[in-house]
Amino acid sequence: PPPPPPPPPPPPAPRPPQPQPPAICGKLLRNTAVANADLGSHPAKSVAACCQLCESNAACKVWAWHAEAPKTVPDCHLHTLQGDIHPLEGCYSGVMNRTAVAI
């Protein structure tokens, strides 16, 4: 008899909308924003670019990439650790891991 057909391939895993930011950016918090303790906001094309803005500011401990707003280039908000983390659909945030070593 002929061999049985091969099993179907597994369904593809859902992909994040952006590449994972570097380790120093901390764990990516999807649909999460930060309120208060602002250090400023800047245009950023990706979560990694937003994290880099935070990394370049020694006072920045938490970042939030606001992709939920219909803009050409989303805003990146930088915060101190006193920022309040809250749910917001379409926003991506991270708490900096300043002890991480870039590879």
C-alpha positions as CSV (number, residue, x, y, z in Angstrom):
1,P,0.0,0.0,0.0
2,P,1.2,3.6,-0.6
3,P,2.6,5.4,2.4
4,P,0.2,7.6,4.4
5,P,0.2,11.3,3.5
6,P,2.4,13.5,5.6
7,P,0.7,15.4,8.4
8,P,-0.4,18.9,7.6
9,P,2.0,21.7,8.7
10,P,1.3,23.4,12.0
11,P,-0.5,26.8,11.7
12,P,1.9,29.7,11.6
13,A,2.5,31.4,14.9
14,P,1.1,34.9,15.1
15,R,3.9,37.4,14.5
16,P,4.3,40.5,16.7
17,P,3.7,43.8,14.8
18,Q,7.3,44.9,15.3
19,P,10.6,43.1,15.8
20,Q,11.4,42.3,19.4
21,P,13.4,45.2,20.9
22,P,16.9,44.5,22.3
23,A,17.2,43.0,25.8
24,I,18.0,46.3,27.4
25,C,14.4,47.4,26.5
26,G,12.9,44.9,29.0
27,K,9.9,42.7,28.4
28,L,7.6,44.0,25.7
29,L,4.2,44.9,27.3
30,R,1.6,44.7,24.5
31,N,-1.6,46.9,24.8
32,T,0.0,48.7,27.7
33,A,0.7,52.4,28.2
34,V,2.3,54.6,30.9
35,A,0.7,57.7,32.4
36,N,2.4,60.6,34.4
37,A,6.1,61.1,35.1
38,D,6.7,62.2,31.5
39,L,10.2,63.0,30.3
40,G,8.9,64.0,26.9
41,S,7.6,62.4,23.7
42,H,9.3,62.0,20.3
43,P,8.4,60.4,16.9
44,A,9.6,56.8,16.6
45,K,9.0,54.3,13.8
46,S,9.2,51.2,15.9
47,V,9.3,49.8,19.5
48,A,13.1,49.4,19.1
49,A,13.5,53.0,18.1
50,C,11.4,54.1,21.1
51,C,13.6,52.0,23.4
52,Q,16.7,53.6,21.9
53,L,15.3,57.0,22.7
54,C,14.8,55.9,26.3
55,E,18.2,54.3,26.5
56,S,19.8,57.6,25.4
57,N,18.2,59.4,28.3
58,A,19.7,58.4,31.7
59,A,16.5,59.4,33.6
60,C,14.3,57.3,31.4
61,K,13.2,54.0,33.0
62,V,10.0,53.2,31.2
63,W,9.0,53.8,27.5
64,A,5.6,53.7,25.7
65,W,5.3,53.5,21.9
66,H,1.9,54.8,21.0
67,A,0.9,53.0,17.8
68,E,-2.8,53.2,18.6
69,A,-3.1,56.8,17.3
70,P,-3.6,57.2,13.6
71,K,-0.4,59.1,12.8
72,T,2.2,58.7,10.1
73,V,4.9,58.2,12.7
74,P,3.8,57.0,16.2
75,D,4.9,58.9,19.3
76,C,7.3,57.5,21.9
77,H,6.7,58.7,25.4
78,L,9.6,58.5,27.9
79,H,8.9,58.1,31.7
80,T,10.6,57.7,35.0
81,L,9.8,54.7,37.2
82,Q,7.1,56.8,38.8
83,G,4.9,56.4,35.7
84,D,1.6,54.5,36.1
85,I,1.3,51.5,33.8
86,H,-2.3,50.9,32.4
87,P,-4.0,49.0,29.6
88,L,-4.3,50.8,26.2
89,E,-5.1,48.8,23.1
90,G,-2.4,49.3,20.4
91,C,0.3,50.8,22.7
92,Y,3.5,48.9,23.5
93,S,5.7,49.6,26.5
94,G,8.7,48.4,28.3
95,V,10.6,48.8,31.6
96,M,14.3,49.3,30.8
97,N,16.7,46.6,31.9
98,R,19.8,48.8,32.4
99,T,21.9,45.8,33.6
100,A,21.5,44.0,30.2
101,V,24.6,43.8,28.1
102,A,24.2,44.6,24.4
103,I,25.5,41.8,22.2
